[in-house]
Amino acid sequence: MPLSQLDNQAALVVIDLQKGIVALPTVHPAADVVAKSASIARAFRAKNHPVVLVNVVEAAPGRTDAPKHPFPTDPSFAELVPQLEAATSDMRVSKKRWGAFQTTDLDAQLRAKGIKQIVLVGIATSIGIESTARYASELGYDVVLVTDAMTDLNAAAHENSVKTIFPRIGETVTTDELLKVLG
């Protein structure tokens, strides 16, 4: 069933559209994901819906049986891409894990604003987006996933998230469908 409406206070959560991440080789062109995400962010701001810009600033501890890859030390790695046109009204979240809820105050910020529904876009589908979507669902948020405004480093992982995981967690839509609902 297509998305017919958004909650009055739905929040857009943009995952890891930062200079270092968009420079990675992705399945779909990162520039397209950035452009679609930026258009959604503009539409959310125009309707006075909250926009949350998330960036990753540290690597999660992860596995012990694999070599550690140090987190890039170049400060520009974590800078949000300028195409998002970050506004002073946007919430900012810097994360240290895959998901945007763990080790951050995102849940508290959203609850303080009465947010019950989140819309997710960004990179990477099977990592930051899926982790955030799973945790949001477990916290009781209604989750909307804009599948053409996200991409991954691995085609099979992207496809698994979009086709198998996301329909169990929330509603999946395209950018055009979402923008039509936003009016």
N, C-alpha and C positions, 0 to 999 in steps of 0.2 A: 504494500500500500504506500503510495507516495506521501511525502511529508505535506501536510495541509496547513500547518501553522507552527509558529514558534511560541514558546512562553513569552510573556511580556518582558521578562528579565533574563532571557537566554544570553549566555556569554560565549563569545568566540574565544577559543584557546588555540593559539598559534604555536606549534611545537618546532623549536630549533631552526627557524629560518634565520640563520646567522651565517656570517661570511665563511667560516671554516667548514660548516656542514654543507652549504649549497655548492661548495667547490668540489665536493666528493663526486665520484662517478655514480650516477643514479640510473634507475631503470627508465624513468621518464625524465625529460629535461627539467632540471631544477628551476630554470627561468620560467617555465610554464606554471609550475606549482607556486612560485613566488607571485607571479602576476595574478593568478586566480585567488590566492590567499589575500593579496593586497586589495583586490576588488571586493572581496567579502568583508574585509576589515573596514573599508570605506563605507560600505552599506550598513554595517553594524553601528559605526559611529554616527552616521546620518540618522539612524533610528534611536539613538541614545542607548543602544545596547552595549554592555561592557565588552572590552577587548582585552585579552590577557596575552602578553608577549612573553614567551618562555624561551630561555636560552640555557644551554648546558655549559657549566664552568669547571667541571671536574669529572674525571672518569670514576665510574663505580668500581669497587674493589674486584668483583667478578671471580673468575676461576683461579685456582691455585696451581693447576697443572699446565698452564699455558704462560708463555712469556708476557710480561706486562708491557703495554704500549703506553709510554708516557703521554699525558695530556699535553697538547700543544702549548708552548709558553708564549707564543705571539699573542698579545692582547687583542688583536683584531679578529682572531679566531672566534671569539665569543660575541662580537659585535653584531647586532641585528642588521639585516640588510636594509638599506635606505628605502627600497621600494615599498616597505611596509608603512612608511610615513608615520612612524610612531608619534602618538599624540600624548600630551601631558595627562590626559584623562585615562590613558591605558594603564592597566595594572602590569607590573613587571615581576617576573619570577625567574630566579636563577636557580637551576637544579644541579644536583650532584649525582643523580641516579637516572635511570632510563625514563621513569615516569615523572610527571610534573607534580604529583601530590606528595610522594615520599621525600622527606627531608626539607619540605618547604611549608609555607603557611598558605598555600593556595586554597585549601578547603576552608580555612578560617576567613580568608578574604571573600570567597564566593558566598559563604553562608551569611556573612555580615551584610552583603548586598541583597540577600534573599534569592540568590540564584539557585534554580532547581534543574536547569537544563544547560548542557554545554555542547558546543559545536566544535569539532576538532579538524584541524588542517595541519600540514607541515611535512617534515622529514624526520625520521624514517618510519614508514608505515608499521613495520613489524617490531619496532623497538620503542621509540618514544611515544608514538601515537597509540599503539596497542597497549602498552603499559599504562598510559594515562587513562585510556578508555576502560580498561579492566578495573582499575582502582576507582574511577569515577562511578562505574556501575555498582561496585561493591559498597560505595558510600551513599548510594541511593540517588545519584543524579540521572536524569534522562540524558542519553548520549546520542548525538547526531554526528555522523562521520561523512565528510565530503570527500568521496573517493577519488575524484579527479583533481583534487587540490592536495594530494599527498603522493609521495613516491618512496622508494626504498633503494637500498644498495643491491638487493637480490630480488630477481623477478619472481621466483617461486615463493619466497617469504611474503612479498607484497600480495601476490595472488591468494595465498592461504589466509592472510589477515582479512582481505576484502571479501573473499567468497565464503570462508568458513567461520572465522571468529567474529567479525563485525556484525553480521546479521543476528548473532546470539546476544550481543552486548547492547546494540542500539539500532537506530534507523540509519540507512545509508542513502545518500543523495548525491547529485552532481552540483556543481557550482551554479549552473543555470537554474536548476530546480530550487535551490536555496534562495537565490536572488529573486526569483519569481515570488516566493513566499514572503520574503522581506518587503516586496513591493518597491 
